[in-house]
Amino acid sequence: MGILMAYAGDWEHGRALAERAMQLNPHHPGWYRFGSLNDALRKRDYRTALDIALKMNLPSYYHTHRVLAAAYGHLGEREAARKAVDDLLALKPDFASVSRDDLGKWHQGDLDEMLIDGLRKAGLEVP
């Protein structure tokens, strides 16, 4: 619920709920971190977002690689960005063509554009 609250714009409260859930269950799923991760991205704190994404341990979830590619792209870490794009496309080959619709399900406009910009910097050709 905390992640959804964060995505709805109540970032502080949503993050606090998700962080409390992680404290209550130290074996929580990695996706519990998405609220904090997207909050860091929203604030253009790409290094923190990258650190959070690397802790998620969701190698088969394409959104993990999407975030890694965008963060690495913004940080100018081209080799790591390219690998993240390759991993993303291995899991979701059509991501470039559906990225706007896919992101629009979860984020608000400015965050979407920042992510797309990072993906482009990572080498993904997003229309």
DSSP file (Angstrom, degrees, kcal/mol; ACC not computed):
  #  RESIDUE AA STRUCTURE BP1 BP2  ACC     N-H-->O    O-->H-N    N-H-->O    O-->H-N    TCO  KAPPA ALPHA  PHI   PSI    X-CA   Y-CA   Z-CA
    1    1 A M     >        0   0    0      0, 0.0     4,-2.3     0, 0.0     5,-0.2   0.000 360.0 360.0 360.0 -36.5    0.0    0.0    0.0
    2    2 A G  H  >  +     0   0    0      1,-0.2     4,-2.3     2,-0.2     5,-0.1   0.889 360.0  51.6 -61.0 -40.1    2.9    2.3    0.8
    3    3 A I  H  > S+     0   0    0      1,-0.2     4,-2.6     2,-0.2    -1,-0.2   0.922 110.3  48.7 -63.9 -43.7    4.3    2.1   -2.7
    4    4 A L  H  > S+     0   0    0      1,-0.2     4,-1.6     2,-0.2    -1,-0.2   0.881 109.9  51.9 -64.7 -37.4    0.9    2.9   -4.2
    5    5 A M  H  <>S+     0   0    0     -4,-2.3     5,-2.1     2,-0.2     4,-0.3   0.911 110.0  49.5 -63.7 -41.1    0.6    5.9   -1.9
    6    6 A A  H ><5S+     0   0    0     -4,-2.3     3,-1.9     1,-0.2     5,-0.2   0.939 109.7  50.5 -62.0 -46.8    4.0    7.1   -3.0
    7    7 A Y  H 3<5S+     0   0    0     -4,-2.6    -1,-0.2     1,-0.3    -2,-0.2   0.795 104.1  59.6 -62.5 -27.8    3.1    6.8   -6.6
    8    8 A A  T 3<5S-     0   0    0     -4,-1.6    -1,-0.3    -5,-0.2    -2,-0.2   0.522 130.5 -94.1 -79.2  -4.0   -0.1    8.7   -6.0
    9    9 A G  T < 5S+     0   0    0     -3,-1.9     2,-1.4    -4,-0.3     3,-0.2   0.295  98.8 110.7 113.0  -9.5    2.1   11.6   -4.8
   10   10 A D     >< +     0   0    0     -5,-2.1     4,-2.6     1,-0.2     5,-0.3  -0.548  39.1 162.4 -93.7  69.5    2.3   11.1   -1.1
   11   11 A W  H  >  +     0   0    0     -2,-1.4     4,-2.7    -5,-0.2     5,-0.3   0.887  64.9  48.3 -60.4 -47.3    5.9   10.2   -1.3
   12   12 A E  H  > S+     0   0    0     -3,-0.2     4,-2.2     2,-0.2    -1,-0.2   0.945 116.8  40.6 -63.8 -49.8    6.9   10.7    2.4
   13   13 A H  H  > S+     0   0    0      2,-0.2     4,-2.3     1,-0.2    -1,-0.2   0.924 116.6  50.1 -65.6 -44.6    4.0    8.7    3.9
   14   14 A G  H  X S+     0   0    0     -4,-2.6     4,-2.2     1,-0.2    -2,-0.2   0.920 111.8  47.3 -60.9 -45.1    4.2    6.0    1.3
   15   15 A R  H  X S+     0   0    0     -4,-2.7     4,-2.8    -5,-0.3     5,-0.2   0.914 110.2  53.3 -62.4 -42.0    7.9    5.5    1.7
   16   16 A A  H  X S+     0   0    0     -4,-2.2     4,-2.2    -5,-0.3    -2,-0.2   0.905 109.3  48.7 -61.3 -41.7    7.5    5.4    5.5
   17   17 A L  H  X S+     0   0    0     -4,-2.3     4,-2.1     2,-0.2    -1,-0.2   0.926 113.2  46.6 -63.5 -44.7    4.9    2.6    5.2
   18   18 A A  H  X S+     0   0    0     -4,-2.2     4,-1.9     1,-0.2    -2,-0.2   0.896 112.0  50.6 -65.6 -39.8    7.0    0.6    2.8
   19   19 A E  H  X S+     0   0    0     -4,-2.8     4,-1.8     1,-0.2    -1,-0.2   0.882 109.4  51.3 -65.7 -37.2   10.1    1.0    5.1
   20   20 A R  H  X S+     0   0    0     -4,-2.2     4,-2.3    -5,-0.2    -2,-0.2   0.903 107.7  52.7 -65.2 -40.3    8.1   -0.1    8.1
   21   21 A A  H  X S+     0   0    0     -4,-2.1     4,-1.8     1,-0.2    -2,-0.2   0.887 108.0  51.4 -61.7 -38.4    6.9   -3.2    6.2
   22   22 A M  H  < S+     0   0    0     -4,-1.9     6,-0.3     1,-0.2    -1,-0.2   0.863 109.5  50.2 -67.5 -34.6   10.6   -4.0    5.4
   23   23 A Q  H  < S+     0   0    0     -4,-1.8    -2,-0.2     1,-0.2    -1,-0.2   0.897 110.5  49.6 -67.6 -39.8   11.4   -3.6    9.1
   24   24 A L  H  < S+     0   0    0     -4,-2.3    -2,-0.2     1,-0.3    -1,-0.2   0.825 123.1  31.7 -69.0 -31.2    8.6   -6.0   10.1
   25   25 A N    ><  -     0   0    0     -4,-1.8     3,-1.3    -5,-0.2    -1,-0.3  -0.833  63.9-175.0-129.3  93.6    9.7   -8.6    7.5
   26   26 A P  T 3  S+     0   0    0      0, 0.0    -1,-0.1     0, 0.0    -4,-0.1   0.644  87.7  58.3 -64.7 -11.2   13.4   -8.6    7.0
   27   27 A H  T 3  S+     0   0    0     -3,-0.1     3,-0.1     2,-0.0    -5,-0.1  -0.135  81.2 149.4-106.3  35.8   12.8  -11.2    4.2
   28   28 A H    <   -     0   0    0     -3,-1.3     2,-0.1    -6,-0.3    -6,-0.0  -0.211  55.3 -92.8 -66.5 156.4   10.6   -8.9    2.3
   29   29 A P    >   -     0   0    0      0, 0.0     3,-1.8     0, 0.0     4,-0.2  -0.416  33.7-117.6 -68.4 149.7   10.3   -9.0   -1.5
   30   30 A G  G >  S+     0   0    0      1,-0.3     3,-2.0    26,-0.2     4,-0.1   0.779 107.6  71.8 -59.4 -29.1   12.6   -6.7   -3.4
   31   31 A W  G >  S+     0   0    0      1,-0.3     3,-1.7     2,-0.2     4,-0.3   0.657  76.4  80.5 -67.6 -12.4    9.8   -4.8   -5.0
   32   32 A Y  G X  S+     0   0    0     -3,-1.8     3,-0.6     1,-0.3     4,-0.3   0.755  86.4  62.1 -59.0 -22.2    9.0   -3.2   -1.6
   33   33 A R  G <> S+     0   0    0     -3,-2.0     4,-2.6     1,-0.2    -1,-0.3   0.541  75.0  92.4 -82.3  -7.3   11.9   -0.9   -2.4
   34   34 A F  H <> S+     0   0    0     -3,-1.7     4,-2.8     1,-0.2     5,-0.3   0.834  80.7  56.3 -61.8 -32.9   10.2    0.6   -5.5
   35   35 A G  H <> S+     0   0    0     -3,-0.6     4,-1.8    -4,-0.3    -1,-0.2   0.954 113.3  39.6 -61.9 -49.4    8.7    3.5   -3.5
   36   36 A S  H  > S+     0   0    0     -4,-0.3     4,-2.2     2,-0.2    -2,-0.2   0.885 115.7  53.3 -66.4 -38.7   12.1    4.7   -2.2
   37   37 A L  H  X S+     0   0    0     -4,-2.6     4,-2.2     1,-0.2    -2,-0.2   0.942 111.6  43.4 -62.6 -48.4   13.7    4.0   -5.5
   38   38 A N  H  X S+     0   0    0     -4,-2.8     4,-2.6     1,-0.2    -1,-0.2   0.807 110.4  56.5 -71.0 -27.6   11.3    6.1   -7.5
   39   39 A D  H  X S+     0   0    0     -4,-1.8     4,-1.7    -5,-0.3    -1,-0.2   0.919 108.1  48.0 -65.8 -42.5   11.4    8.8   -4.9
   40   40 A A  H  <>S+     0   0    0     -4,-2.2     5,-2.9     2,-0.2    -2,-0.2   0.919 113.0  48.2 -63.0 -42.9   15.2    9.0   -5.4
   41   41 A L  H ><5S+     0   0    0     -4,-2.2     3,-2.0     1,-0.2    -2,-0.2   0.924 108.0  54.8 -61.9 -43.6   14.7    9.1   -9.2
   42   42 A R  H 3<5S+     0   0    0     -4,-2.6    -1,-0.2     1,-0.3    -2,-0.2   0.848 109.2  47.9 -57.7 -35.2   12.0   11.8   -8.8
   43   43 A K  T 3<5S-     0   0    0     -4,-1.7    -1,-0.3    -5,-0.1    -2,-0.2   0.380 116.4-117.2 -86.2   3.1   14.6   13.9   -6.9
   44   44 A R  T < 5 +     0   0    0     -3,-2.0     2,-1.2     1,-0.2    -3,-0.2   0.772  68.7 143.1  62.7  28.9   17.2   13.2   -9.6
   45   45 A D     >< +     0   0    0     -5,-2.9     4,-2.2     1,-0.2    -1,-0.2  -0.665  18.1 167.8 -95.6  76.1   19.3   11.4   -7.0
   46   46 A Y  H  >  +     0   0    0     -2,-1.2     4,-2.5     1,-0.2    -1,-0.2   0.814  68.3  56.1 -66.9 -33.7   20.5    8.8   -9.5
   47   47 A R  H  > S+     0   0    0      2,-0.2     4,-2.4     1,-0.2    -1,-0.2   0.931 110.4  44.7 -65.6 -44.7   23.3    7.3   -7.3
   48   48 A T  H  > S+     0   0    0      2,-0.2     4,-2.5     1,-0.2    -2,-0.2   0.919 112.9  51.9 -64.4 -42.5   20.8    6.6   -4.5
   49   49 A A  H  X S+     0   0    0     -4,-2.2     4,-2.7     1,-0.2    -2,-0.2   0.914 110.5  48.7 -59.4 -42.4   18.4    5.1   -6.9
   50   50 A L  H  X S+     0   0    0     -4,-2.5     4,-2.3     2,-0.2    -1,-0.2   0.925 109.8  51.2 -63.8 -44.8   21.1    2.9   -8.3
   51   51 A D  H  X S+     0   0    0     -4,-2.4     4,-0.8     1,-0.2    -2,-0.2   0.908 112.7  46.2 -59.2 -42.5   22.1    1.8   -4.8
   52   52 A I  H >X S+     0   0    0     -4,-2.5     3,-1.0     1,-0.2     4,-0.6   0.931 111.2  51.8 -65.7 -45.9   18.5    0.9   -4.0
   53   53 A A  H >< S+     0   0    0     -4,-2.7     3,-1.0     1,-0.3     4,-0.4   0.872 105.4  55.5 -60.5 -37.6   18.0   -1.0   -7.3
   54   54 A L  H 3< S+     0   0    0     -4,-2.3     3,-0.3     1,-0.2    -1,-0.3   0.734 106.3  52.2 -69.0 -20.7   21.1   -3.1   -6.8
   55   55 A K  H << S+     0   0    0     -3,-1.0    -1,-0.2    -4,-0.8    -2,-0.2   0.563  88.3  83.3 -87.1 -10.2   19.7   -4.2   -3.4
   56   56 A M  S << S-     0   0    0     -3,-1.0   -26,-0.2    -4,-0.6    -1,-0.2   0.815  75.6-154.5 -69.1 -31.5   16.3   -5.3   -4.9
   57   57 A N        +     0   0    0     -4,-0.4   -27,-0.2    -3,-0.3     3,-0.1   0.942  47.0 133.2  55.6  53.0   17.5   -8.8   -6.1
   58   58 A L    >   +     0   0    0     -5,-0.3     3,-1.6     1,-0.1     6,-0.3  -0.542  15.7 158.6-127.3  65.6   14.9   -9.1   -8.8
   59   59 A P  T 3  S+     0   0    0      0, 0.0    -1,-0.1     0, 0.0     6,-0.1   0.697  74.4  50.3 -67.4 -18.7   17.0  -10.2  -11.8
   60   60 A S  T 3  S+     0   0    0     -3,-0.1     2,-0.6     4,-0.0     3,-0.1   0.344  89.8  91.4 -99.5   6.3   14.0  -11.7  -13.7
   61   61 A Y    X>  -     0   0    0     -3,-1.6     3,-1.5     1,-0.1     4,-0.9  -0.900  66.7-151.5-106.0 116.0   11.8   -8.6  -13.3
   62   62 A Y  H 3> S+     0   0    0     -2,-0.6     4,-2.0     1,-0.3     5,-0.1   0.783  91.1  66.5 -62.6 -27.5   12.3   -6.3  -16.3
   63   63 A H  H 3> S+     0   0    0      1,-0.2     4,-2.3     2,-0.2    -1,-0.3   0.834  95.2  59.3 -62.4 -30.7   11.5   -3.1  -14.3
   64   64 A T  H <> S+     0   0    0     -3,-1.5     4,-2.4    -6,-0.3    -1,-0.2   0.944 108.6  43.1 -60.2 -47.4   14.7   -3.7  -12.3
   65   65 A H  H  X S+     0   0    0     -4,-0.9     4,-2.7     2,-0.2    -2,-0.2   0.812 109.9  58.0 -70.8 -30.7   16.7   -3.5  -15.5
   66   66 A R  H  X S+     0   0    0     -4,-2.0     4,-2.3     2,-0.2    -1,-0.2   0.937 110.7  42.6 -61.6 -46.9   14.7   -0.5  -16.7
   67   67 A V  H  X S+     0   0    0     -4,-2.3     4,-2.8     2,-0.2     5,-0.3   0.910 113.9  51.1 -68.3 -42.3   15.6    1.4  -13.6
   68   68 A L  H  X S+     0   0    0     -4,-2.4     4,-2.9    -5,-0.2     5,-0.3   0.935 111.2  48.5 -59.6 -45.8   19.2    0.3  -13.7
   69   69 A A  H  X S+     0   0    0     -4,-2.7     4,-2.6    15,-0.2    -2,-0.2   0.929 113.4  46.8 -61.3 -45.4   19.5    1.4  -17.3
   70   70 A A  H  X S+     0   0    0     -4,-2.3     4,-2.5     2,-0.2    -2,-0.2   0.929 115.1  45.4 -63.9 -45.3   18.0    4.8  -16.6
   71   71 A A  H  X S+     0   0    0     -4,-2.8     4,-2.0     2,-0.2    -2,-0.2   0.946 115.4  46.0 -65.0 -48.0   20.1    5.4  -13.6
   72   72 A Y  H  X>S+     0   0    0     -4,-2.9     5,-2.2    -5,-0.3     4,-0.6   0.900 111.9  53.8 -60.5 -39.6   23.4    4.3  -15.2
   73   73 A G  H ><5S+     0   0    0     -4,-2.6     3,-1.0    -5,-0.3    -2,-0.2   0.931 109.8  45.9 -60.0 -47.2   22.4    6.3  -18.3
   74   74 A H  H 3<5S+     0   0    0     -4,-2.5    -1,-0.2     1,-0.2    -2,-0.2   0.830 112.0  52.3 -65.5 -31.7   22.0    9.5  -16.3
   75   75 A L  H 3<5S-     0   0    0     -4,-2.0    -1,-0.2    -5,-0.2    -2,-0.2   0.535 112.2-120.6 -82.5  -5.3   25.2    8.8  -14.4
   76   76 A G  T <<5 +     0   0    0     -3,-1.0     2,-1.5    -4,-0.6    -3,-0.2   0.687  64.8 143.6  75.9  17.7   27.1    8.4  -17.7
   77   77 A E     >< +     0   0    0     -5,-2.2     4,-2.5     1,-0.2    -1,-0.2  -0.643  23.6 176.5 -90.7  81.1   28.2    4.9  -16.9
   78   78 A R  H  >  +     0   0    0     -2,-1.5     4,-2.7     1,-0.2     5,-0.2   0.845  69.0  49.7 -61.8 -43.7   27.8    3.7  -20.5
   79   79 A E  H  > S+     0   0    0      2,-0.2     4,-2.0     1,-0.2    -1,-0.2   0.944 116.0  42.4 -64.6 -47.0   29.1    0.1  -20.2
   80   80 A A  H  > S+     0   0    0      1,-0.2     4,-2.2     2,-0.2    -1,-0.2   0.878 114.4  53.2 -65.5 -37.3   26.8   -0.7  -17.2
   81   81 A A  H  X S+     0   0    0     -4,-2.5     4,-2.3    -9,-0.2    -2,-0.2   0.923 108.4  49.2 -62.9 -44.8   23.9    1.2  -18.9
   82   82 A R  H  X S+     0   0    0     -4,-2.7     4,-2.6     1,-0.2    -2,-0.2   0.899 110.6  50.3 -63.4 -41.0   24.3   -0.9  -22.1
   83   83 A K  H  X S+     0   0    0     -4,-2.0     4,-2.7     2,-0.2    -1,-0.2   0.916 109.9  50.7 -63.5 -42.0   24.3   -4.1  -20.1
   84   84 A A  H  X S+     0   0    0     -4,-2.2     4,-2.5     2,-0.2    -2,-0.2   0.894 110.3  49.6 -63.3 -39.2   21.2   -3.1  -18.3
   85   85 A V  H  X S+     0   0    0     -4,-2.3     4,-2.8     2,-0.2     5,-0.2   0.927 110.9  49.8 -63.5 -44.3   19.5   -2.3  -21.6
   86   86 A D  H  X S+     0   0    0     -4,-2.6     4,-1.8     1,-0.2    -2,-0.2   0.915 112.5  47.1 -60.1 -42.8   20.5   -5.7  -23.0
   87   87 A D  H  X S+     0   0    0     -4,-2.7     4,-1.3     2,-0.2    -1,-0.2   0.893 112.0  51.2 -65.7 -39.5   19.1   -7.4  -19.9
   88   88 A L  H  X S+     0   0    0     -4,-2.5     4,-2.5     1,-0.2     3,-0.4   0.942 111.9  45.8 -60.5 -49.2   15.9   -5.4  -20.1
   89   89 A L  H  < S+     0   0    0     -4,-2.8    -1,-0.2     1,-0.2    -2,-0.2   0.775 105.7  60.2 -70.1 -26.0   15.4   -6.3  -23.8
   90   90 A A  H  < S+     0   0    0     -4,-1.8    -1,-0.2    -5,-0.2    -2,-0.2   0.858 115.4  35.2 -65.9 -34.0   16.2  -10.0  -23.1
   91   91 A L  H  < S+     0   0    0     -4,-1.3    -2,-0.2    -3,-0.4    -1,-0.2   0.792 137.5  18.4 -88.4 -31.5   13.2  -10.0  -20.7
   92   92 A K    ><  -     0   0    0     -4,-2.5     3,-2.1    -5,-0.2    -1,-0.2  -0.681  66.5-178.4-142.5  82.0   10.9   -7.6  -22.6
   93   93 A P  T 3  S+     0   0    0      0, 0.0     3,-0.4     0, 0.0    -4,-0.1   0.746  82.8  50.9 -58.2 -27.5   12.1   -7.3  -26.2
   94   94 A D  T >> S+     0   0    0      1,-0.2     4,-1.5     2,-0.1     3,-0.6   0.259  74.3 113.8 -94.1  13.0    9.4   -4.8  -27.2
   95   95 A F  H <> S+     0   0    0     -3,-2.1     4,-1.3     1,-0.2     3,-0.3   0.867  70.2  57.2 -57.5 -40.4   10.1   -2.4  -24.3
   96   96 A A  H 34 S+     0   0    0     -3,-0.4     3,-0.3     1,-0.2     4,-0.3   0.912 111.4  42.8 -57.5 -42.3   11.3    0.5  -26.4
   97   97 A S  H <4 S+     0   0    0     -3,-0.6    -1,-0.2     1,-0.2    -2,-0.2   0.743 124.3  34.7 -78.4 -22.3    8.0    0.6  -28.4
   98   98 A V  H  X S+     0   0    0     -4,-1.5     4,-2.8    -3,-0.3     5,-0.2   0.336  85.5 107.2-110.0   6.1    5.8    0.2  -25.4
   99   99 A S  H  X S+     0   0    0     -4,-1.3     4,-3.1    -3,-0.3     5,-0.3   0.873  77.3  50.4 -58.0 -43.6    7.8    2.1  -22.8
  100  100 A R  H  > S+     0   0    0     -4,-0.3     4,-2.2     1,-0.2    -1,-0.2   0.932 115.2  42.7 -63.8 -44.6    5.5    5.2  -22.6
  101  101 A D  H  > S+     0   0    0      2,-0.2     4,-0.7     1,-0.2    -1,-0.2   0.912 115.7  50.5 -65.1 -41.4    2.4    3.1  -22.1
  102  102 A D  H >< S+     0   0    0     -4,-2.8     3,-0.9     1,-0.2     4,-0.4   0.937 114.2  42.4 -63.0 -48.3    4.2    0.9  -19.6
  103  103 A L  H >X S+     0   0    0     -4,-3.1     4,-2.4     1,-0.2     3,-1.8   0.862 105.3  65.2 -67.1 -35.8    5.6    3.7  -17.6
  104  104 A G  H 3< S+     0   0    0     -4,-2.2    -1,-0.2    -5,-0.3    -2,-0.2   0.700  91.8  64.4 -62.6 -19.4    2.3    5.6  -17.7
  105  105 A K  T << S+     0   0    0     -3,-0.9    -1,-0.3    -4,-0.7    -2,-0.2   0.756 118.6  21.5 -70.9 -23.7    0.7    2.8  -15.7
  106  106 A W  T <4 S+     0   0    0     -3,-1.8     2,-0.2    -4,-0.4    -2,-0.2   0.697 116.3  48.2-119.2 -27.2    2.9    3.6  -12.7
  107  107 A H     <  -     0   0    0     -4,-2.4     2,-0.2   -99,-0.0  -100,-0.0  -0.702  69.3-112.4-124.5 167.5    4.3    7.1  -12.8
  108  108 A Q    >>  -     0   0    0     -2,-0.2     4,-1.9    -3,-0.0     3,-0.8  -0.629  48.8 -90.6 -95.1 160.4    3.4   10.7  -13.3
  109  109 A G  H 3> S+     0   0    0      1,-0.3     4,-2.3    -2,-0.2     5,-0.2   0.751 119.0  48.1 -41.5 -54.1    4.6   12.7  -16.4
  110  110 A D  H 3> S+     0   0    0      1,-0.2     4,-2.1     2,-0.2    -1,-0.3   0.888 112.8  49.0 -62.8 -39.2    7.9   14.2  -15.2
  111  111 A L  H <> S+     0   0    0     -3,-0.8     4,-2.4     2,-0.2    -1,-0.2   0.904 110.0  52.6 -66.5 -40.9    9.1   10.9  -13.8
  112  112 A D  H  X S+     0   0    0     -4,-1.9     4,-2.6     1,-0.2    -2,-0.2   0.945 110.6  46.7 -57.7 -49.0    8.3    9.2  -17.0
  113  113 A E  H  X S+     0   0    0     -4,-2.3     4,-2.4     1,-0.2    -1,-0.2   0.872 111.1  51.6 -65.1 -37.1   10.2   11.7  -19.1
  114  114 A M  H  X S+     0   0    0     -4,-2.1     4,-2.2    -5,-0.2    -1,-0.2   0.907 111.6  47.8 -65.3 -41.0   13.2   11.5  -16.8
  115  115 A L  H  X S+     0   0    0     -4,-2.4     4,-2.5     2,-0.2    -2,-0.2   0.921 112.1  48.8 -65.3 -43.6   13.2    7.7  -17.1
  116  116 A I  H  X S+     0   0    0     -4,-2.6     4,-2.5     2,-0.2    -2,-0.2   0.901 109.8  52.4 -63.3 -40.4   12.9    7.8  -20.8
  117  117 A D  H  X S+     0   0    0     -4,-2.4     4,-2.2     1,-0.2    -1,-0.2   0.923 110.7  47.7 -60.7 -44.0   15.7   10.3  -21.0
  118  118 A G  H  X S+     0   0    0     -4,-2.2     4,-1.4     2,-0.2    -2,-0.2   0.887 110.4  52.0 -64.1 -39.3   17.9    8.0  -18.9
  119  119 A L  H  <>S+     0   0    0     -4,-2.5     5,-2.5     2,-0.2     4,-0.5   0.897 109.2  50.0 -64.2 -40.0   17.0    5.1  -21.1
  120  120 A R  H ><5S+     0   0    0     -4,-2.5     3,-1.4     1,-0.2    -2,-0.2   0.920 108.9  51.5 -63.4 -42.7   18.0    7.0  -24.2
  121  121 A K  H 3<5S+     0   0    0     -4,-2.2    -1,-0.2     1,-0.3    -2,-0.2   0.784 105.9  56.9 -63.4 -25.8   21.3    7.9  -22.6
  122  122 A A  T 3<5S-     0   0    0     -4,-1.4    -1,-0.3    -5,-0.2    -2,-0.2   0.564 128.9 -98.2 -80.9  -9.5   21.8    4.2  -21.9
  123  123 A G  T < 5S+     0   0    0     -3,-1.4     2,-0.5    -4,-0.5    -3,-0.2   0.481  77.8 136.6 107.9   4.3   21.4    3.5  -25.6
  124  124 A L      < -     0   0    0     -5,-2.5     2,-1.3    -6,-0.1    -1,-0.3  -0.731  51.9-135.8 -85.5 129.0   17.7    2.4  -25.9
  125  125 A E        -     0   0    0     -2,-0.5    -5,-0.1     2,-0.0    -1,-0.1  -0.702  28.7-178.4 -87.8  95.6   16.0    4.0  -28.9
  126  126 A V              0   0    0     -2,-1.3   -29,-0.1   -10,-0.2   -30,-0.1  -0.842 360.0 360.0 -96.6 124.1   12.7    5.1  -27.4
  127  127 A P              0   0    0      0, 0.0    -1,-0.1     0, 0.0   -30,-0.1   0.514 360.0 360.0 -65.8 360.0   10.3    6.7  -29.9
